[in-house]
Amino acid sequence: MNTRVRTFPLSLPGPRHARLRAAIDAALADYRAALARKPGYVEALSGLAQLTWVATGEVDAALAVLPGQASPPVAMIRAKLLTGAGRLAD
């Protein structure tokens, strides 16, 4: 099953794409900083996973940012990502 989604054309040249890439990179850094201060911050973890999926187009990259623990909030984030990717069997 194809798990790639349509992503922003971040690799295209031009100031618009450079600004978009910079904004996404800044948001990813902010999520990581929030999680460094408070590792259990579920909203930041969800945002990081979702934005990673958008930025890369790979749901597996988004899943990789989730901790290995099987807490209910992490399981819910994982389920939302997999459902959005059409990977219901996973």
FENTA-V228490 format. One record per residue. N is the residue number from 0. SS is DSSP state (~ for helix, > for strand, _ for the rest). PSI is psi in degrees with one decimal (NA if undefined). OMEGA is omega in degrees with one decimal (999 if undefined). Layout:
n: (N:N)
ss: (SS:SS)
psi: (PSI:PSI)
omega: (OMEGA:OMEGA)
//
This chain:
n: (0:1:2:3:4:5:6:7:8:9:10:11:12:13:14:15:16:17:18:19:20:21:22:23:24:25:26:27:28:29:30:31:32:33:34:35:36:37:38:39:40:41:42:43:44:45:46:47:48:49:50:51:52:53:54:55:56:57:58:59:60:61:62:63:64:65:66:67:68:69:70:71:72:73:74:75:76:77:78:79:80:81:82:83:84:85:86:87:88:89)
ss: (_:_:_:>:_:_:_:_:_:_:_:_:_:_:~:~:~:~:~:~:~:~:~:~:~:~:~:~:~:~:~:~:~:~:~:~:~:_:_:_:_:~:~:~:~:~:~:~:~:~:~:~:~:~:~:~:_:>:~:~:~:~:~:~:_:_:_:_:_:_:_:~:~:~:~:~:~:~:~:~:~:~:~:~:_:_:_:_:_:_)
psi: (139.9:121.6:6.2:140.6:165.1:128.9:169.2:142.4:72.0:-16.6:-1.9:148.4:163.2:154.6:-32.0:-44.6:-34.1:-40.3:-40.8:-46.0:-42.2:-40.1:-42.0:-43.3:-40.3:-41.6:-41.8:-42.9:-39.8:-43.5:-44.3:-39.6:-41.8:-40.5:-28.6:-35.9:-36.8:88.3:-26.3:14.3:95.5:-41.1:-39.7:-39.2:-42.8:-45.8:-41.9:-44.3:-46.1:-45.7:-34.2:-40.8:-44.8:-43.3:-33.5:-26.2:7.3:116.5:-30.2:-33.8:-38.5:-41.3:-31.1:-22.2:-11.6:142.9:158.3:-15.7:150.2:45.0:153.9:-43.0:-39.7:-39.6:-37.0:-42.8:-46.1:-45.0:-40.4:-41.9:-47.7:-38.1:-43.9:-30.4:-3.8:18.0:66.0:-25.7:-20.6:NA)
omega: (-179.2:-179.6:176.6:176.6:175.1:-179.9:175.4:178.2:-172.0:-177.1:179.8:179.4:175.1:-176.0:-179.6:-179.1:176.8:177.8:178.9:178.9:179.2:179.2:178.7:178.3:178.4:179.1:177.3:178.5:178.0:177.2:179.6:178.2:177.8:179.7:175.9:178.5:-176.0:-174.1:-178.9:-176.6:-172.1:-179.0:178.2:178.1:177.4:179.3:178.8:-179.9:-179.5:-178.7:175.6:178.5:179.5:-175.8:-176.2:-174.4:-177.7:178.9:179.0:175.5:177.9:178.7:-178.3:179.6:180.0:177.0:-177.7:-178.9:-177.0:178.1:-179.9:178.9:179.2:177.5:179.2:177.7:179.2:-179.3:179.0:178.5:-177.9:177.5:178.8:179.8:-179.7:180.0:-175.7:-178.4:-178.7:999)
//
